[in-house]
Amino acid sequence: MIIVVGTGVAGLTAVERLATAGVPVTVLTAGHFVLDGVKAGNTALAQGGIAAALGKDDSPLLHLSDTIEAGAGLVDPTMAQILTTDGANRVRELLASGFPAHRDAQGQPTFGLEAAHRRARVLHAGEDSTGAALSAFLTSRVQQLADDGRVHIIEQASITDLAVANGCLSGVFYTSPTGKQQLDANAVILATGGYAGLFPTTSSSPAITGQGLLAAARAGAVMADMEFIQFHPTALAGSGALLSEAVRGAGAVLRDPAGYRFLADSHPNAELAPRDVVSRACFAVMEAFGTGSVFLDATVIEDHHGAGTLARRFPQLTAMLKTHGIDWTTQYVPVAPAAHYCMGGVTTDGRARTSLPGLFAAGEVASTGVHGANRLASNSLLEGLVFGARAAETAQDFLRDKAWQVEPQLHALMSSAVPVSSRVHVTTDETDGLCDIQRVVGRHLGIMRNPDGLVKLLTELDDVAHPASDLVRIIGTAALARTESRGGHWRADYPVPDPNQANRTAWLLSTTQTNPGGNRYAHRTKESALYVDA
């Protein structure tokens, strides 16, 4: 049996592929699979679209070039080529299967322009709620498979640990309303999302706090790129509610408190510059004015395209802003950067294999190298489609032959992994201390970082009794080690990129402890990720 943990785009894609191939599969979801017709998680929150090179004037190579440029020198080109080439094929399959994407009068898919894309290649559905439309579409297909008895769904199951036996993954441990449970498996696909929920202000689902990544780290999986965290520049100030990249793609501009359009001074592409550039420019203006926001001016869209354009193109955003008393057809919207997406995660190769035999990872929980130091807009849903499918395919191969030989780029990262000492925090409730974590993270791991703050972060974590403190310790250690500014990592004391540091960094949680199955395991840094004493 294969266990898939997580029901976002990557997890649902993997589940559907496995079940359709006749592989016994169980899926764990932390909440309800569907609650009142609404799907929880980051996929459903995604307002942007799915980037895919399907237009007549586009190609996977152009998409690859934009992805590499946005990634600030750290994109793995081989992995990114998989993303853009496989991605075009996966989106074609999605369209052919009936996904309700926007189409023109002739029935052809239409594509929007977003920041740092040189072509209009972003597919949308449900106007400004593509993620919700994709989530609903994939969920319905998996639900049908479950109704047919080909998928077993376990709800309200929060992963805590991975079980390891004889150097290979053997199952998962999770908590449910009835207590702690163990479930055996031949392989596990992690699709649990990132860790932006560890920040006090985030556009992410607040439940996404790195649980799957932490479980993998405890079991000895190598992690990479943990210092790179993307801040979305336009979240509604004080709430974290996102205002999609597509709004700026449609013509909205950013203004300082004096009404000046400041992005034109920061980058040739102004509001369509990469997200890290826009977020830092917003942060600098907020610091200079001593304010908690800058302003998104979408009135220019109405002025240019006519009354009613915003309500028609962005109905969900229009309704959300109305609940906050904002009419964005006539008013500027106060916005501020919010933690949005994590480039770091469990290191995987092109077949979604991790450093731990039997463990696969896909989606935001994985660090594939496709995003480098800064993710290109609307590549995240695409990543879930591509690597969710690849994880399912490779897991089936693993069931047949049990072979586990990772590709060279992952092997190189494994060999360079640096150990970070665990403090092994134990609490009776995973929610205990989360506010303390968020306060520490908010003070020291924001858009602008400095060495004193990062040292304080590591010191203050000693007093935080929450399991995620180990995860934050790895992020802080990685941020302290990278003495340059690049993409989603910005150091006030090293404000420019250092070409000598144009490489990805890998980390390993270093501890000896007893896992929930009773086996003692210790982490290694140069050979296999762990060994097991039965």
Phi, psi and omega per residue, in radians:
M1 nan 2.554 3.046
I2 -1.947 2.334 3.057
I3 -1.786 2.293 2.991
V4 -1.933 2.160 -3.126
V5 -1.853 1.925 3.137
G6 2.059 2.491 -3.067
T7 -2.254 0.670 2.929
G8 -1.518 -2.850 -3.060
V9 -1.068 -0.715 -3.115
A10 -1.173 -0.810 -3.123
G11 -1.135 -0.790 -3.126
L12 -1.139 -0.670 3.089
T13 -1.078 -0.781 3.132
A14 -1.117 -0.773 -3.121
V15 -1.059 -0.823 -3.110
E16 -1.080 -0.736 3.141
R17 -1.105 -0.771 -3.110
L18 -1.148 -0.849 -3.078
A19 -1.133 -0.689 3.134
T20 -1.117 -0.534 3.109
A21 -1.451 -0.017 3.103
G22 1.496 0.257 3.129
V23 -1.504 2.256 3.067
P24 -1.054 2.202 -3.071
V25 -2.436 2.380 3.033
T26 -2.063 2.328 3.132
V27 -1.983 2.320 3.070
L28 -1.828 2.304 3.049
T29 -2.244 2.411 -3.039
A30 -1.200 -0.472 3.118
G31 -1.983 -2.508 3.020
H32 -1.566 2.509 -3.119
F33 -1.007 -0.808 2.997
V34 -2.465 2.246 3.141
L35 -2.121 1.983 3.141
D36 0.938 0.648 3.105
G37 1.342 0.056 -3.096
V38 -2.014 2.339 -3.136
K39 -1.718 2.308 3.101
A40 -1.448 2.942 3.052
G41 1.848 2.997 -3.030
N42 -1.267 -0.544 3.115
T43 -1.016 -0.813 -3.119
A44 -1.166 -0.382 -3.138
L45 -1.463 -0.258 -3.027
A46 -1.137 2.015 3.138
Q47 -1.504 -0.528 3.140
G48 -1.220 -2.938 -3.045
G49 -2.005 -2.695 3.135
I50 -2.056 2.023 -3.138
A51 -1.357 2.267 3.102
A52 -2.758 2.363 -3.085
A53 -1.456 1.430 -3.110
L54 -2.053 -0.149 -3.122
G55 -1.279 2.782 -3.101
K56 -1.121 -0.532 -3.121
D57 -1.716 0.282 -3.037
D58 -2.137 2.935 3.077
S59 -2.791 2.753 3.053
P60 -1.000 -0.529 3.130
L61 -1.201 -0.665 3.068
L62 -1.167 -0.725 3.081
H63 -1.083 -0.725 3.084
L64 -1.043 -0.783 -3.133
S65 -1.055 -0.754 3.119
D66 -1.155 -0.666 3.125
T67 -1.116 -0.753 -3.141
I68 -1.159 -0.733 -3.132
E69 -1.114 -0.748 -3.135
A70 -1.157 -0.500 -3.059
G71 -1.362 0.053 2.959
A72 1.005 0.703 2.996
G73 1.565 0.006 -3.099
L74 -2.034 0.099 3.130
V75 -1.221 2.365 2.994
D76 -1.415 1.911 -3.009
P77 -1.114 -0.558 3.122
T78 -1.149 -0.779 3.131
M79 -1.177 -0.694 -3.140
A80 -1.170 -0.567 3.079
Q81 -1.177 -0.644 3.017
I82 -1.040 -0.790 -3.115
L83 -1.031 -0.864 -3.016
T84 -1.359 -0.574 -3.141
T85 -1.383 -0.944 3.061
D86 -1.049 -0.631 -3.082
G87 -1.047 -0.751 3.110
A88 -1.059 -0.689 3.131
N89 -1.210 -0.703 -3.139
R90 -1.128 -0.667 -3.127
V91 -1.252 -0.620 3.025
R92 -1.030 -0.771 3.112
E93 -1.080 -0.713 -3.133
L94 -1.079 -0.785 3.131
L95 -1.132 -0.709 -3.121
A96 -1.176 -0.431 -3.117
S97 -1.504 0.001 3.048
G98 1.830 0.204 3.105
F99 -1.041 2.271 -3.003
P100 -1.398 1.135 3.123
A101 -1.349 2.797 3.071
H102 -1.133 2.387 3.132
R103 -2.345 2.748 3.114
D104 -1.508 -3.039 -3.078
A105 -1.111 -0.396 3.115
Q106 -1.592 0.044 3.113
G107 1.481 0.156 3.134
Q108 -1.576 2.507 3.122
P109 -1.046 2.496 3.068
T110 -1.866 2.663 -3.049
F111 -2.270 2.438 3.128
G112 -1.797 2.867 3.108
L113 -1.757 2.365 3.067
E114 -2.299 2.972 -3.031
A115 -0.960 2.380 3.045
A116 1.223 0.131 2.996
H117 -1.690 2.335 3.110
R118 -1.553 -0.089 3.092
R119 -2.306 2.698 3.008
A120 -1.384 1.755 -3.037
R121 -2.332 0.259 -3.048
V122 -1.745 1.999 -3.136
L123 -1.417 2.365 3.138
H124 -2.156 2.760 3.026
A125 -2.598 2.589 3.140
G126 1.097 0.589 -3.106
E127 0.980 -1.869 -3.064
D128 -1.725 0.516 -3.131
S129 -2.462 0.913 -3.123
T130 -1.060 -0.713 -3.135
G131 -1.054 -0.733 3.122
A132 -1.139 -0.681 3.120
A133 -1.155 -0.740 3.127
L134 -1.159 -0.753 3.125
S135 -1.047 -0.800 -3.137
A136 -1.118 -0.698 -3.123
F137 -1.122 -0.860 -3.124
L138 -1.218 -0.655 3.128
T139 -1.071 -0.732 -3.127
S140 -1.121 -0.631 3.140
R141 -1.213 -0.714 3.109
V142 -1.223 -0.645 3.101
Q143 -1.072 -0.661 3.095
Q144 -1.123 -0.704 3.083
L145 -1.119 -0.655 3.094
A146 -1.164 -0.718 3.115
D147 -1.093 -0.514 3.121
D148 -1.484 -0.005 3.106
G149 1.461 0.240 -3.103
R150 -1.735 -0.120 3.084
V151 -2.371 2.375 3.055
H152 -1.862 2.143 -3.105
I153 -1.884 2.232 3.043
I154 -1.989 2.021 -3.109
E155 -1.613 2.877 3.107
Q156 0.881 0.779 -3.113
A157 -2.070 1.863 -3.110
S158 -1.772 2.053 -3.111
I159 -1.130 2.419 3.091
T160 -2.078 -0.668 -3.095
D161 -2.640 2.859 2.998
L162 -1.887 2.432 3.097
A163 -1.564 2.383 -3.107
V164 -2.233 2.348 3.078
A165 -2.499 2.302 3.120
N166 0.952 0.684 3.085
G167 1.319 0.159 -3.070
C168 -2.329 2.574 3.108
L169 -1.088 2.405 -3.105
S170 -2.243 -0.005 3.113
G171 2.753 -2.948 -3.113
V172 -2.312 2.727 2.970
F173 -2.014 2.417 -3.128
Y174 -2.584 2.768 3.052
T175 -1.790 2.558 3.106
S176 -2.444 3.051 3.104
P177 -1.017 -0.307 3.129
T178 -1.743 0.107 3.097
G179 2.054 -2.871 -3.099
K180 -1.477 2.365 -3.058
Q181 -2.221 2.711 3.016
Q182 -2.134 2.446 3.123
L183 -2.355 2.104 -3.125
D184 -1.391 2.659 -3.138
A185 -2.750 2.762 3.029
N186 -1.494 -0.403 3.112
A187 -2.807 2.711 3.127
V188 -2.290 2.344 3.009
I189 -1.907 2.004 3.081
L190 -1.488 2.238 3.072
A191 -2.517 0.911 -2.946
T192 -1.680 0.034 3.119
G193 1.512 -3.026 -3.032
G194 -1.661 -2.472 -3.057
Y195 -2.470 0.413 3.140
A196 -1.155 -0.341 3.082
G197 -1.180 -0.135 3.054
L198 -1.353 -0.165 3.140
F199 -1.631 2.576 -3.095
P200 -1.166 -0.541 3.076
T201 -2.135 2.043 -3.071
T202 -2.565 2.595 3.007
S203 -1.510 -0.133 -3.130
S204 -1.298 2.831 2.936
S205 -1.054 2.301 -3.100
P206 -1.094 -0.286 3.140
A207 -1.409 -0.185 -3.072
I208 -1.561 1.561 -3.052
T209 -2.132 0.462 3.023
G210 1.423 0.391 -3.079
Q211 -1.041 -0.784 -3.126
G212 -1.170 -0.717 3.105
L213 -1.095 -0.738 3.126
L214 -1.123 -0.717 3.098
A215 -1.056 -0.734 3.112
A216 -1.137 -0.715 3.126
A217 -1.104 -0.707 3.116
R218 -1.091 -0.543 -3.130
A219 -1.479 -0.095 3.062
G220 1.861 0.147 3.137
A221 -1.240 2.483 3.090
V222 -1.335 2.439 3.093
M223 -2.037 2.756 3.131
A224 -2.559 2.763 3.002
D225 1.067 0.517 -3.004
M226 -1.191 -0.368 -3.110
E227 -1.365 -0.228 -3.023
F228 -1.641 1.864 -3.120
I229 -2.210 2.142 -3.092
Q230 -1.518 2.257 3.036
F231 -1.758 2.213 3.069
H232 -1.373 2.270 -3.012
P233 -1.286 -0.339 -2.998
T234 -2.182 1.286 2.942
A235 -1.809 2.512 3.127
L236 -1.006 2.151 -3.047
A237 -0.970 2.286 3.094
G238 1.502 -0.111 -3.082
S239 -2.218 -0.498 -3.058
G240 1.449 -0.080 3.120
A241 -1.157 2.219 -2.961
L242 -1.407 2.491 2.921
L243 -1.980 1.931 -2.901
S244 -0.899 2.593 2.984
E245 -0.918 -0.554 -3.092
A246 -1.098 -0.420 3.114
V247 -1.145 -0.766 3.069
R248 -1.226 -0.563 3.056
G249 -1.097 -0.499 3.131
A250 -1.472 -0.101 3.056
G251 2.169 -0.072 3.135
A252 -1.145 2.638 -3.125
V253 -2.200 2.833 3.123
L254 -1.852 2.397 -3.110
R255 -2.239 2.621 3.053
D256 -1.422 3.059 -3.106
P257 -1.046 -0.310 3.092
A258 -1.571 -0.015 3.121
G259 1.620 0.062 -3.081
Y260 -1.455 2.374 3.100
R261 -1.420 1.650 -2.934
F262 -1.435 -0.409 -3.056
L263 -1.137 -0.463 3.136
A264 -1.092 -0.387 3.121
D265 -1.516 -0.233 -2.999
S266 -1.746 -0.455 -3.046
H267 -2.791 2.531 3.134
P268 -1.022 -0.506 -3.140
N269 -1.585 0.051 3.085
A270 0.854 -2.151 -3.077
E271 -1.144 -0.256 3.128
L272 -1.743 0.315 3.015
A273 -1.252 2.883 3.083
P274 -0.969 2.660 -3.025
R275 -1.026 -0.642 -3.121
D276 -1.123 -0.647 3.123
V277 -1.157 -0.816 -3.113
V278 -1.135 -0.747 -3.130
S279 -1.102 -0.744 3.133
R280 -1.166 -0.652 3.108
A281 -1.119 -0.719 3.085
C282 -1.092 -0.782 -3.136
F283 -1.057 -0.747 -3.129
A284 -1.105 -0.702 3.114
V285 -1.152 -0.752 3.120
M286 -1.066 -0.706 3.103
E287 -1.141 -0.753 -3.096
A288 -1.146 -0.662 -3.112
F289 -1.598 -0.194 -3.097
G290 1.160 0.623 -3.099
T291 -2.033 2.928 -3.140
G292 -1.692 0.138 -3.128
S293 -2.825 2.880 2.799
V294 -1.967 -2.911 -3.037
F295 -2.334 2.309 3.040
L296 -1.615 2.117 -3.134
D297 -1.805 1.746 3.088
A298 -1.728 -0.016 3.118
T299 -1.083 -0.459 -3.133
V300 -1.123 -0.483 3.108
I301 -1.180 -0.803 3.091
E302 -1.089 -0.737 -3.127
D303 -1.067 -0.658 -3.044
H304 -1.473 -0.680 -3.010
H305 -1.853 -0.157 3.096
G306 1.864 2.719 -3.126
A307 -1.023 2.432 3.116
G308 1.622 -0.112 -3.098
T309 -1.108 -0.788 -3.112
L310 -1.107 -0.770 -3.141
A311 -1.126 -0.599 -3.122
R312 -1.326 -0.775 -3.064
R313 -1.443 -0.515 -3.074
F314 -2.314 1.129 -3.050
P315 -1.145 -0.673 -3.125
Q316 -1.180 -0.728 3.108
L317 -1.163 -0.705 3.099
T318 -1.030 -0.768 -3.140
A319 -1.191 -0.722 -3.141
M320 -1.077 -0.791 -3.124
L321 -1.152 -0.601 3.113
K322 -1.073 -0.637 3.114
T323 -1.146 -0.373 3.092
H324 -1.691 0.169 3.096
G325 1.334 0.413 -3.092
I326 -2.006 2.193 3.010
D327 -1.821 1.721 -2.995
W328 -1.364 0.000 3.000
T329 -1.313 -0.372 -3.119
T330 -2.222 -0.243 -3.066
Q331 -2.065 2.583 2.969
Y332 -1.298 2.584 -3.122
V333 -1.807 2.148 3.096
P334 -1.238 2.148 -3.100
V335 -2.295 2.745 3.107
A336 -2.636 2.674 3.109
P337 -1.109 2.556 3.090
A338 -2.432 2.534 3.088
A339 -0.988 2.272 -2.932
H340 -2.248 -0.807 -3.014
Y341 -2.604 2.479 -3.100
C342 -1.910 2.055 3.087
M343 -1.283 -0.442 -3.126
G344 -1.376 2.820 3.118
G345 2.955 -2.853 3.085
V346 -1.233 2.196 -3.083
T347 -1.209 2.271 -3.140
T348 -2.288 2.764 3.034
D349 -1.674 -2.951 -3.067
G350 -1.195 -0.205 3.102
R351 -1.880 0.281 3.093
A352 1.222 0.289 3.078
R353 -1.411 2.453 3.051
T354 -1.711 -3.053 3.093
S355 -1.332 -0.131 -3.108
L356 -1.870 2.000 -3.125
P357 -0.925 2.269 -3.139
G358 1.625 -0.145 3.138
L359 -1.896 2.168 3.066
F360 -2.014 2.742 3.107
A361 -2.511 2.506 -3.128
A362 -2.616 2.595 -3.113
G363 1.540 -2.731 -3.016
E364 -1.175 -0.387 3.106
V365 -1.193 -0.328 -3.089
A366 -1.687 2.619 2.959
S367 -1.955 1.698 -3.061
T368 -1.579 -0.380 -3.011
G369 1.623 -0.031 -3.109
V370 -1.298 -0.404 -3.077
H371 -1.730 -0.286 -3.091
G372 1.053 -2.325 -3.118
A373 -1.591 -0.075 -3.075
N374 -2.821 2.097 -3.086
R375 -1.303 2.365 3.008
L376 -1.246 2.392 -3.096
A377 -0.915 2.404 3.061
S378 1.169 0.278 2.994
N379 -1.528 -0.146 -3.037
S380 -1.324 -0.819 3.096
L381 -1.095 -0.649 3.091
L382 -1.079 -0.772 3.130
E383 -1.008 -0.729 3.129
G384 -1.098 -0.729 3.110
L385 -1.111 -0.772 -3.058
V386 -1.235 -0.918 -3.013
F387 -1.492 -0.339 2.952
G388 -1.107 -0.754 3.098
A389 -1.148 -0.726 -3.126
R390 -1.177 -0.655 3.100
A391 -1.079 -0.744 3.132
A392 -1.096 -0.762 -3.122
E393 -1.137 -0.785 -3.103
T394 -1.238 -0.586 3.093
A395 -1.103 -0.669 3.079
Q396 -1.111 -0.719 3.081
D397 -1.061 -0.708 -3.126
F398 -1.118 -0.674 3.112
L399 -1.080 -0.578 -3.087
R400 -1.358 -0.768 -2.984
D401 -2.117 -0.133 3.124
K402 1.029 0.229 3.120
A403 -1.313 2.502 3.139
W404 -2.531 1.655 3.101
Q405 -2.321 1.870 -3.057
V406 -1.292 2.769 -3.123
E407 -1.253 2.785 -2.984
P408 -0.964 -0.688 -3.071
Q409 -1.163 -0.599 3.082
L410 -1.266 -0.681 3.120
H411 -1.052 -0.693 3.121
A412 -1.127 -0.731 3.105
L413 -1.146 -0.726 3.103
M414 -1.005 -0.726 -3.076
S415 -1.198 -0.407 -3.108
S416 -1.763 0.078 -3.045
A417 -1.070 2.363 -3.125
V418 -1.800 2.274 -3.134
P419 -1.299 2.464 3.022
V420 -2.107 2.176 -3.048
S421 -1.195 2.288 3.083
S422 -1.468 2.587 3.020
R423 -1.740 -0.047 3.088
V424 0.816 1.113 3.102
H425 -1.288 2.355 3.139
V426 -2.189 2.230 3.057
T427 -2.320 2.762 3.110
T428 -1.427 -0.316 -3.095
D429 -2.371 2.147 -3.099
E430 -1.094 -0.315 3.126
T431 -1.466 -0.317 3.128
D432 -1.065 2.293 3.047
G433 1.447 -0.033 -3.116
L434 -1.113 -0.688 3.098
C435 -1.081 -0.646 3.085
D436 -1.115 -0.740 3.091
I437 -1.032 -0.832 -3.091
Q438 -1.101 -0.659 3.110
R439 -1.123 -0.787 -3.134
V440 -1.126 -0.788 3.135
V441 -1.096 -0.781 -3.131
G442 -1.068 -0.619 -3.140
R443 -1.265 -0.622 -2.885
H444 -2.155 -0.171 -3.069
L445 -2.154 0.591 -3.114
G446 -1.437 -2.704 -3.105
I447 -1.121 -0.739 -3.137
M448 -1.918 2.160 -3.080
R449 -2.047 2.694 3.074
N450 -2.496 2.760 -3.023
P451 -1.097 -0.686 -3.138
D452 -1.078 -0.744 3.139
G453 -1.147 -0.672 -3.132
L454 -1.204 -0.634 3.065
V455 -1.152 -0.731 3.088
K456 -1.080 -0.677 3.107
L457 -0.967 -0.883 -3.097
L458 -1.128 -0.605 3.122
T459 -1.248 -0.792 -3.096
E460 -1.159 -0.458 3.129
L461 -1.120 -0.431 3.131
D462 -1.081 -0.410 -3.104
D463 -1.745 0.112 -3.121
V464 -1.814 2.061 -3.113
A465 -1.660 1.322 3.089
H466 -2.560 2.405 -3.097
P467 -0.966 -0.593 -3.090
A468 -1.172 -0.184 3.119
S469 -1.057 -0.557 3.070
D470 -1.131 -0.686 3.119
L471 -1.152 -0.777 3.116
V472 -1.120 -0.605 3.110
R473 -1.073 -0.687 3.113
I474 -1.169 -0.754 3.118
I475 -1.049 -0.816 -3.129
G476 -1.122 -0.706 3.112
T477 -1.109 -0.739 3.110
A478 -1.114 -0.723 -3.141
A479 -1.173 -0.618 3.115
L480 -1.237 -0.606 -3.103
A481 -1.288 -0.512 -3.101
R482 -1.524 1.682 -3.069
T483 -1.591 1.084 3.072
E484 -2.822 3.035 3.006
S485 -2.002 2.285 -3.084
R486 -2.786 2.152 3.068
G487 0.960 -2.171 -3.083
G488 -1.402 0.197 3.087
H489 -2.173 2.078 -3.069
W490 -2.273 2.088 -3.136
R491 -1.866 2.172 3.140
A492 -1.085 -0.543 -3.112
D493 -1.507 -0.228 3.077
Y494 -2.354 1.331 -2.934
P495 -1.365 -0.021 -3.135
V496 -2.145 2.715 3.087
P497 -1.161 2.587 3.086
D498 -1.951 1.994 -3.099
P499 -1.046 -0.393 3.103
N500 -1.299 -0.191 3.123
Q501 -1.965 0.401 3.136
A502 -1.424 1.071 3.134
N503 -2.562 2.696 3.077
R504 -1.384 2.627 3.134
T505 -2.064 2.486 -3.072
A506 -2.078 2.608 -3.016
W507 -2.438 2.679 -3.113
L508 -2.431 2.243 3.095
L509 -1.249 2.122 -3.002
S510 -1.859 1.948 3.136
T511 -2.840 2.810 2.941
T512 -2.122 2.211 -3.064
Q513 -2.762 3.093 3.100
T514 -1.792 2.216 3.122
N515 -1.433 2.929 -3.020
P516 -1.088 -0.301 3.121
G517 -1.499 -0.056 3.094
G518 1.725 -0.123 3.114
N519 -1.501 2.473 3.035
R520 -1.567 2.406 3.095
Y521 -2.453 2.654 3.109
A522 -2.312 2.641 -3.068
H523 -1.599 2.500 2.981
R524 -1.945 2.880 -3.118
T525 -2.076 -0.256 -3.021
K526 -2.026 -0.401 -3.079
E527 -1.968 -2.163 3.050
S528 -1.246 2.815 -3.042
A529 -1.160 -0.452 -3.112
L530 -2.816 2.881 2.938
Y531 -2.231 2.821 -3.056
V532 -2.231 2.324 2.968
D533 -1.765 1.951 -3.094
A534 -1.158 nan nan
